[in-house]
């Protein structure tokens, strides 16, 4: 999935979705100095999230879906960390993309389901499947985004769970 599409998608689910990479986590990667003694980074370990975290993520996703359909940009962006970064996309870029979508489509509908939630390095990797449809003047309804089992990283901050991205 195109990174910005993925990010918008999880904004829709907000706890929406950039592409995961096996070597990426919610924390900045530590790189070993090049040379003969360089070691490979430790593999990430994912464990199923506790039921309470899964329930929180499902609630956050549904709230974000409703905010998206209501065009509540401020509400959606409140669920995104100021430190958000994923595949080069920042919170400011997400804001611009939301403004563009809200300006282009007369109406937006989103369907998002949480497939699973895994804990990795203190972050919640939320995997979702969904679709966003928009209504264009004269054309009617079109599919804007569609994705299957795409992850996004959320971290608990002072105000609760917020999208953090893969920090890449």
LUMTORMI-106690 format. One record per residue: chain; x, y, z of N, C-alpha, C in turn; residue number from 1. Coordinates in nm, 2 decimals, decimal comma, always signed. Layout:
// LUMTORMI-106690
(r "A" (X Y Z) (X Y Z) (X Y Z) NUM)
...
***
This chain:
// LUMTORMI-106690
(r "A" (+0,08 -0,12 +0,00) (+0,00 +0,00 +0,00) (+0,09 +0,12 +0,00) 1)
(r "A" (+0,05 +0,23 -0,07) (+0,12 +0,35 -0,07) (+0,12 +0,41 +0,07) 2)
(r "A" (+0,24 +0,45 +0,12) (+0,25 +0,50 +0,26) (+0,15 +0,60 +0,30) 3)
(r "A" (+0,12 +0,70 +0,22) (+0,02 +0,80 +0,26) (-0,12 +0,75 +0,27) 4)
(r "A" (-0,15 +0,65 +0,18) (-0,28 +0,59 +0,19) (-0,29 +0,51 +0,32) 5)
(r "A" (-0,18 +0,45 +0,35) (-0,19 +0,37 +0,48) (-0,20 +0,46 +0,60) 6)
(r "A" (-0,14 +0,57 +0,60) (-0,15 +0,66 +0,71) (-0,29 +0,72 +0,72) 7)
(r "A" (-0,35 +0,76 +0,61) (-0,48 +0,81 +0,62) (-0,58 +0,70 +0,66) 8)
(r "A" (-0,55 +0,58 +0,62) (-0,64 +0,47 +0,66) (-0,64 +0,45 +0,81) 9)
(r "A" (-0,52 +0,46 +0,87) (-0,52 +0,44 +1,02) (-0,57 +0,56 +1,09) 10)
(r "A" (-0,56 +0,67 +1,03) (-0,63 +0,79 +1,09) (-0,78 +0,76 +1,09) 11)
(r "A" (-0,82 +0,70 +0,99) (-0,97 +0,66 +0,99) (-0,99 +0,57 +1,10) 12)
(r "A" (-0,90 +0,48 +1,13) (-0,92 +0,39 +1,24) (-0,86 +0,44 +1,37) 13)
(r "A" (-0,77 +0,53 +1,36) (-0,70 +0,61 +1,45) (-0,66 +0,55 +1,58) 14)
(r "A" (-0,61 +0,48 +1,61) (-0,58 +0,45 +1,75) (-0,46 +0,51 +1,79) 15)
(r "A" (-0,64 +0,40 +1,09) (-0,59 +0,36 +1,03) (-0,48 +0,29 +0,98) 16)
(r "A" (-0,23 +0,32 +0,87) (-0,18 +0,19 +0,82) (-0,06 +0,19 +0,73) 17)
(r "A" (+0,07 +0,24 +0,75) (+0,18 +0,22 +0,66) (+0,23 +0,08 +0,66) 18)
(r "A" (+0,31 +0,06 +0,56) (+0,37 -0,08 +0,54) (+0,47 -0,11 +0,65) 19)
(r "A" (+0,46 -0,23 +0,70) (+0,55 -0,27 +0,81) (+0,68 -0,33 +0,74) 20)
(r "A" (+0,79 -0,31 +0,80) (+0,91 -0,37 +0,76) (+0,96 -0,45 +0,87) 21)
(r "A" (+1,01 -0,57 +0,85) (+1,05 -0,66 +0,95) (+1,16 -0,59 +1,05) 22)
(r "A" (+1,24 -0,50 +0,99) (+1,34 -0,45 +1,08) (+1,30 -0,32 +1,14) 23)
(r "A" (+1,17 -0,28 +1,13) (+1,13 -0,15 +1,18) (+1,05 -0,17 +1,31) 24)
(r "A" (+1,06 -0,07 +1,39) (+0,97 -0,07 +1,51) (+0,93 +0,07 +1,55) 25)
(r "A" (+0,86 +0,09 +1,65) (+0,82 +0,22 +1,69) (+0,93 +0,30 +1,75) 26)
(r "A" (+1,05 +0,24 +1,77) (+1,16 +0,31 +1,82) (+1,27 +0,33 +1,71) 27)
(r "A" (+1,35 +0,44 +1,72) (+1,45 +0,45 +1,62) (+1,54 +0,34 +1,62) 28)
(r "A" (+1,58 +0,29 +1,50) (+1,67 +0,18 +1,49) (+1,81 +0,22 +1,53) 29)
(r "A" (+1,88 +0,13 +1,60) (+2,02 +0,15 +1,63) (+2,10 +0,07 +1,52) 30)
(r "A" (+2,19 +0,14 +1,46) (+2,27 +0,08 +1,36) (+2,41 +0,06 +1,41) 31)
(r "A" (+2,46 -0,06 +1,39) (+2,60 -0,09 +1,43) (+2,69 -0,02 +1,33) 32)
(r "A" (+2,81 +0,01 +1,38) (+2,91 +0,07 +1,30) (+2,95 -0,03 +1,19) 33)
(r "A" (+2,97 +0,01 +1,07) (+3,01 -0,08 +0,97) (+3,15 -0,14 +1,00) 34)
(r "A" (+3,17 -0,26 +0,96) (+3,30 -0,32 +0,99) (+3,28 -0,47 +1,02) 35)
(r "A" (+3,39 -0,54 +1,04) (+3,38 -0,69 +1,05) (+3,31 -0,73 +1,18) 36)
(r "A" (+3,30 -0,64 +1,28) (+3,24 -0,68 +1,41) (+3,09 -0,64 +1,42) 37)
(r "A" (+3,04 -0,58 +1,31) (+2,90 -0,53 +1,31) (+2,81 -0,65 +1,33) 38)
(r "A" (+2,71 -0,62 +1,42) (+2,61 -0,73 +1,45) (+2,48 -0,69 +1,39) 39)
(r "A" (+2,40 -0,79 +1,35) (+2,27 -0,76 +1,30) (+2,18 -0,71 +1,42) 40)
(r "A" (+2,09 -0,62 +1,39) (+2,00 -0,58 +1,50) (+1,92 -0,70 +1,55) 41)
(r "A" (+1,89 -0,69 +1,68) (+1,81 -0,80 +1,74) (+1,67 -0,81 +1,68) 42)
(r "A" (+1,62 -0,93 +1,65) (+1,49 -0,94 +1,59) (+1,38 -0,89 +1,68) 43)
(r "A" (+1,28 -0,83 +1,62) (+1,17 -0,79 +1,70) (+1,08 -0,90 +1,75) 44)
(r "A" (+1,03 -0,89 +1,87) (+0,94 -1,00 +1,92) (+0,80 -0,94 +1,94) 45)
(r "A" (+0,71 -1,00 +1,87) (+0,57 -0,96 +1,88) (+0,49 -1,06 +1,96) 46)
(r "A" (+0,42 -1,01 +2,06) (+0,33 -1,10 +2,14) (+0,19 -1,05 +2,13) 47)
(r "A" (+0,09 -1,14 +2,14) (-0,05 -1,09 +2,13) (-0,08 -0,99 +2,24) 48)
(r "A" (-0,15 -0,88 +2,20) (-0,18 -0,78 +2,30) (-0,28 -0,83 +2,40) 49)
(r "A" (-0,28 -0,78 +2,53) (-0,38 -0,82 +2,62) (-0,52 -0,78 +2,58) 50)
(r "A" (-0,62 -0,85 +2,62) (-0,75 -0,82 +2,58) (-0,80 -0,68 +2,60) 51)
(r "A" (-0,75 -0,62 +2,71) (-0,78 -0,48 +2,74) (-0,73 -0,38 +2,64) 52)
(r "A" (-0,61 -0,41 +2,59) (-0,55 -0,32 +2,49) (-0,62 -0,34 +2,35) 53)
(r "A" (-0,66 -0,46 +2,32) (-0,73 -0,49 +2,20) (-0,86 -0,42 +2,20) 54)
(r "A" (-0,93 -0,42 +2,32) (-1,06 -0,35 +2,33) (-1,04 -0,20 +2,32) 55)
(r "A" (-0,94 -0,14 +2,38) (-0,91 +0,00 +2,36) (-0,88 +0,04 +2,21) 56)
(r "A" (-0,81 -0,05 +2,14) (-0,78 -0,02 +2,00) (-0,91 -0,03 +1,92) 57)
(r "A" (-0,99 -0,12 +1,94) (-1,12 -0,13 +1,87) (-1,21 -0,01 +1,89) 58)
(r "A" (-1,21 +0,03 +2,02) (-1,29 +0,15 +2,05) (-1,23 +0,28 +1,98) 59)
(r "A" (-1,10 +0,29 +1,98) (-1,03 +0,40 +1,92) (-1,05 +0,40 +1,77) 60)
(r "A" (-1,05 +0,29 +1,71) (-1,07 +0,27 +1,56) (-1,21 +0,32 +1,53) 61)
(r "A" (-1,31 +0,27 +1,60) (-1,45 +0,31 +1,58) (-1,47 +0,46 +1,60) 62)
(r "A" (-1,41 +0,51 +1,70) (-1,43 +0,66 +1,72) (-1,37 +0,73 +1,61) 63)
(r "A" (-1,25 +0,69 +1,56) (-1,18 +0,76 +1,45) (-1,26 +0,75 +1,32) 64)
(r "A" (-1,32 +0,63 +1,30) (-1,41 +0,61 +1,18) (-1,52 +0,71 +1,18) 65)
(r "A" (-1,58 +0,73 +1,29) (-1,70 +0,82 +1,30) (-1,64 +0,97 +1,28) 66)
(r "A" (-1,53 +1,00 +1,34) (-1,47 +1,13 +1,32) (-1,44 +1,16 +1,18) 67)
(r "A" (-1,39 +1,06 +1,11) (-1,35 +1,07 +0,97) (-1,48 +1,10 +0,89) 68)
(r "A" (-1,58 +1,02 +0,91) (-1,70 +1,05 +0,83) (-1,77 +1,18 +0,86) 69)
(r "A" (-1,74 +1,23 +0,99) (-1,80 +1,36 +1,03) (-1,70 +1,47 +0,98) 70)
(r "A" (-1,59 +1,44 +0,92) (-1,49 +1,54 +0,88) (-1,43 +1,61 +0,99) 71)
(r "A" (-1,41 +1,55 +1,11) (-1,35 +1,61 +1,23) (-1,20 +1,60 +1,22) 72)
(r "A" (-1,14 +1,69 +1,15) (-1,00 +1,68 +1,13) (-0,92 +1,70 +1,26) 73)
(r "A" (-0,97 +1,79 +1,34) (-0,90 +1,82 +1,47) (-0,91 +1,69 +1,56) 74)
(r "A" (-1,02 +1,63 +1,56) (-1,04 +1,51 +1,64) (-0,95 +1,39 +1,60) 75)
(r "A" (-0,94 +1,38 +1,47) (-0,85 +1,27 +1,41) (-0,71 +1,30 +1,44) 76)
(r "A" (-0,66 +1,42 +1,42) (-0,52 +1,45 +1,45) (-0,49 +1,45 +1,59) 77)
(r "A" (-0,58 +1,47 +1,68) (-0,56 +1,46 +1,83) (-0,51 +1,32 +1,86) 78)
(r "A" (-0,54 +1,22 +1,78) (-0,50 +1,08 +1,81) (-0,37 +1,05 +1,74) 79)
(r "A" (-0,30 +1,15 +1,69) (-0,17 +1,13 +1,63) (-0,06 +1,20 +1,71) 80)
(r "A" (+0,04 +1,13 +1,74) (+0,15 +1,19 +1,82) (+0,22 +1,30 +1,74) 81)
(r "A" (+0,27 +1,40 +1,81) (+0,35 +1,50 +1,75) (+0,48 +1,44 +1,69) 82)
(r "A" (+0,52 +1,33 +1,74) (+0,64 +1,26 +1,69) (+0,61 +1,16 +1,58) 83)
(r "A" (+0,49 +1,16 +1,53) (+0,45 +1,06 +1,43) (+0,54 +1,07 +1,30) 84)
(r "A" (+0,59 +0,95 +1,26) (+0,67 +0,95 +1,14) (+0,66 +0,80 +1,09) 85)
(r "A" (+0,62 +0,79 +0,96) (+0,61 +0,65 +0,90) (+0,63 +0,67 +0,75) 86)
(r "A" (+0,73 +0,60 +0,70) (+0,76 +0,60 +0,56) (+0,78 +0,74 +0,51) 87)
(r "A" (+0,84 +0,83 +0,59) (+0,86 +0,97 +0,56) (+0,74 +1,06 +0,58) 88)
(r "A" (+0,63 +1,01 +0,62) (+0,51 +1,08 +0,64) (+0,50 +1,13 +0,78) 89)
(r "A" (+0,47 +1,26 +0,80) (+0,47 +1,32 +0,93) (+0,32 +1,36 +0,97) 90)
(r "A" (+0,30 +1,41 +1,09) (+0,17 +1,46 +1,12) (+0,12 +1,57 +1,03) 91)
(r "A" (+0,21 +1,66 +1,00) (+0,18 +1,77 +0,91) (+0,13 +1,72 +0,78) 92)
(r "A" (+0,20 +1,62 +0,72) (+0,16 +1,57 +0,59) (+0,02 +1,50 +0,60) 93)
(r "A" (+0,00 +1,43 +0,72) (-0,14 +1,37 +0,73) (-0,24 +1,48 +0,73) 94)
(r "A" (-0,22 +1,59 +0,80) (-0,31 +1,70 +0,80) (-0,34 +1,75 +0,66) 95)
(r "A" (-0,24 +1,77 +0,58) (-0,26 +1,81 +0,44) (-0,34 +1,71 +0,36) 96)
(r "A" (-0,31 +1,58 +0,38) (-0,39 +1,48 +0,31) (-0,53 +1,48 +0,35) 97)
(r "A" (-0,56 +1,49 +0,48) (-0,70 +1,50 +0,52) (-0,77 +1,62 +0,46) 98)
(r "A" (-0,70 +1,74 +0,46) (-0,77 +1,86 +0,40) (-0,80 +1,83 +0,25) 99)
(r "A" (-0,71 +1,77 +0,18) (-0,73 +1,74 +0,04) (-0,85 +1,65 +0,02) 100)
(r "A" (-0,85 +1,54 +0,10) (-0,97 +1,45 +0,09) (-1,10 +1,51 +0,12) 101)
(r "A" (-1,10 +1,59 +0,23) (-1,22 +1,65 +0,27) (-1,27 +1,76 +0,17) 102)
(r "A" (-1,17 +1,82 +0,10) (-1,20 +1,92 -0,01) (-1,25 +1,85 -0,13) 103)
(r "A" (-1,20 +1,74 -0,17) (-1,23 +1,67 -0,29) (-1,37 +1,59 -0,29) 104)
(r "A" (-1,39 +1,52 -0,18) (-1,51 +1,44 -0,17) (-1,62 +1,51 -0,10) 105)
(r "A" (-1,74 +1,51 -0,15) (-1,86 +1,57 -0,09) (-1,89 +1,49 +0,04) 106)
(r "A" (-1,87 +1,36 +0,04) (-1,91 +1,27 +0,15) (-1,81 +1,16 +0,15) 107)
(r "A" (-1,77 +1,11 +0,27) (-1,68 +1,00 +0,28) (-1,74 +0,90 +0,38) 108)
(r "A" (-1,72 +0,77 +0,34) (-1,77 +0,66 +0,43) (-1,65 +0,57 +0,45) 109)
(r "A" (-1,63 +0,51 +0,57) (-1,52 +0,42 +0,60) (-1,58 +0,30 +0,67) 110)
(r "A" (-1,51 +0,19 +0,63) (-1,54 +0,06 +0,69) (-1,40 +0,01 +0,74) 111)
(r "A" (-1,39 -0,01 +0,87) (-1,26 -0,06 +0,92) (-1,28 -0,16 +1,02) 112)
(r "A" (-1,20 -0,27 +1,02) (-1,20 -0,37 +1,12) (-1,06 -0,40 +1,17) 113)
(r "A" (-1,05 -0,42 +1,30) (-0,92 -0,46 +1,36) (-0,91 -0,61 +1,35) 114)
(r "A" (-0,80 -0,65 +1,28) (-0,77 -0,79 +1,26) (-0,70 -0,85 +1,38) 115)
(r "A" (-0,60 -0,78 +1,43) (-0,53 -0,83 +1,55) (-0,44 -0,71 +1,60) 116)
(r "A" (-0,40 -0,73 +1,72) (-0,31 -0,63 +1,79) (-0,20 -0,70 +1,85) 117)
(r "A" (-0,07 -0,66 +1,82) (+0,04 -0,72 +1,88) (+0,13 -0,62 +1,95) 118)
(r "A" (+0,19 -0,66 +2,06) (+0,28 -0,57 +2,13) (+0,42 -0,59 +2,08) 119)
(r "A" (+0,49 -0,48 +2,04) (+0,63 -0,49 +2,00) (+0,71 -0,37 +2,06) 120)
(r "A" (+0,81 -0,40 +2,14) (+0,89 -0,29 +2,20) (+0,80 -0,18 +2,27) 121)
(r "A" (+0,70 -0,22 +2,33) (+0,62 -0,13 +2,41) (+0,51 -0,06 +2,32) 122)
(r "A" (+0,51 -0,08 +2,19) (+0,41 -0,02 +2,10) (+0,31 -0,13 +2,07) 123)
(r "A" (+0,19 -0,08 +2,03) (+0,08 -0,17 +1,99) (+0,08 -0,16 +1,83) 124)
(r "A" (+0,11 -0,28 +1,77) (+0,09 -0,29 +1,63) (-0,05 -0,33 +1,60) 125)
(r "A" (-0,12 -0,24 +1,54) (-0,27 -0,26 +1,51) (-0,28 -0,29 +1,36) 126)
(r "A" (-0,33 -0,41 +1,34) (-0,35 -0,46 +1,20) (-0,50 -0,44 +1,16) 127)
(r "A" (-0,53 -0,37 +1,05) (-0,66 -0,35 +1,02) (-0,69 -0,38 +0,87) 128)
(r "A" (-0,81 -0,40 +0,84) (-0,86 -0,42 +0,70) (-0,98 -0,32 +0,69) 129)
(r "A" (-0,98 -0,26 +0,57) (-1,09 -0,17 +0,55) (-1,10 -0,11 +0,41) 130)
(r "A" (-1,19 -0,01 +0,40) (-1,22 +0,05 +0,27) (-1,27 +0,19 +0,30) 131)
(r "A" (-1,23 +0,29 +0,22) (-1,28 +0,42 +0,23) (-1,35 +0,45 +0,09) 132)
(r "A" (-1,47 +0,50 +0,09) (-1,54 +0,54 -0,03) (-1,57 +0,69 -0,02) 133)
(r "A" (-1,56 +0,76 -0,13) (-1,59 +0,90 -0,14) (-1,69 +0,93 -0,25) 134)
(r "A" (-1,77 +1,03 -0,23) (-1,87 +1,07 -0,33) (-1,82 +1,20 -0,40) 135)
(r "A" (-1,80 +1,18 -0,53) (-1,75 +1,29 -0,62) (-1,87 +1,35 -0,69) 136)
(r "A" (-1,87 +1,48 -0,72) (-1,97 +1,55 -0,80) (-1,98 +1,48 -0,94) 137)
(r "A" (-2,09 +1,45 -0,98) (-2,12 +1,40 -1,12) (-2,08 +1,25 -1,13) 138)
(r "A" (-1,98 +1,20 -1,06) (-1,94 +1,06 -1,07) (-2,00 +0,97 -0,97) 139)
(r "A" (-2,04 +1,02 -0,86) (-2,10 +0,94 -0,75) (-1,99 +0,88 -0,67) 140)
(r "A" (-2,02 +0,76 -0,61) (-1,93 +0,70 -0,51) (-1,82 +0,62 -0,58) 141)
(r "A" (-1,70 +0,64 -0,53) (-1,58 +0,57 -0,58) (-1,50 +0,52 -0,46) 142)
(r "A" (-1,43 +0,41 -0,48) (-1,34 +0,36 -0,38) (-1,21 +0,45 -0,37) 143)
(r "A" (-1,18 +0,50 -0,26) (-1,07 +0,59 -0,24) (-0,95 +0,51 -0,19) 144)
(r "A" (-0,97 +0,42 -0,09) (-0,87 +0,34 -0,03) (-0,92 +0,20 +0,00) 145)
(r "A" (-0,84 +0,10 -0,01) (-0,88 -0,03 +0,03) (-0,75 -0,10 +0,08) 146)
(r "A" (-0,76 -0,17 +0,19) (-0,64 -0,24 +0,24) (-0,68 -0,37 +0,32) 147)
(r "A" (-0,58 -0,46 +0,33) (-0,60 -0,58 +0,41) (-0,49 -0,60 +0,51) 148)
(r "A" (-0,52 -0,62 +0,63) (-0,43 -0,66 +0,74) (-0,30 -0,58 +0,73) 149)
(r "A" (-0,32 -0,44 +0,73) (-0,20 -0,35 +0,73) (-0,18 -0,30 +0,87) 150)
(r "A" (-0,05 -0,29 +0,91) (-0,02 -0,25 +1,05) (+0,00 -0,10 +1,06) 151)
(r "A" (-0,02 -0,05 +1,18) (+0,02 +0,09 +1,22) (+0,06 +0,08 +1,36) 152)
(r "A" (+0,16 +0,16 +1,41) (+0,20 +0,16 +1,55) (+0,14 +0,27 +1,63) 153)
(r "A" (+0,09 +0,23 +1,74) (+0,04 +0,32 +1,84) (+0,12 +0,31 +1,97) 154)
(r "A" (+0,14 +0,42 +2,04) (+0,21 +0,42 +2,17) (+0,13 +0,49 +2,27) 155)
(r "A" (+0,14 +0,45 +2,39) (+0,07 +0,52 +2,50) (+0,15 +0,64 +2,54) 156)
(r "A" (+0,08 +0,76 +2,53) (+0,14 +0,88 +2,57) (+0,05 +0,94 +2,69) 157)
(r "A" (+0,08 +1,06 +2,74) (+0,01 +1,11 +2,85) (-0,14 +1,12 +2,83) 158)
(r "A" (-0,18 +1,15 +2,71) (-0,32 +1,16 +2,68) (-0,39 +1,03 +2,64) 159)
(r "A" (-0,31 +0,92 +2,64) (-0,37 +0,79 +2,59) (-0,30 +0,74 +2,47) 160)
(r "A" (-0,36 +0,64 +2,41) (-0,29 +0,58 +2,29) (-0,30 +0,68 +2,17) 161)
(r "A" (-0,18 +0,69 +2,11) (-0,18 +0,78 +1,99) (-0,09 +0,71 +1,88) 162)
(r "A" (-0,12 +0,74 +1,76) (-0,05 +0,69 +1,65) (+0,09 +0,74 +1,65) 163)
(r "A" (+0,19 +0,66 +1,64) (+0,33 +0,69 +1,65) (+0,41 +0,66 +1,52) 164)
(r "A" (+0,36 +0,57 +1,44) (+0,43 +0,53 +1,32) (+0,55 +0,44 +1,35) 165)
(r "A" (+0,62 +0,41 +1,24) (+0,73 +0,32 +1,25) (+0,86 +0,39 +1,26) 166)
(r "A" (+0,86 +0,52 +1,27) (+0,97 +0,61 +1,29) (+1,08 +0,59 +1,18) 167)
(r "A" (+1,03 +0,56 +1,06) (+1,13 +0,55 +0,94) (+1,11 +0,66 +0,84) 168)
***
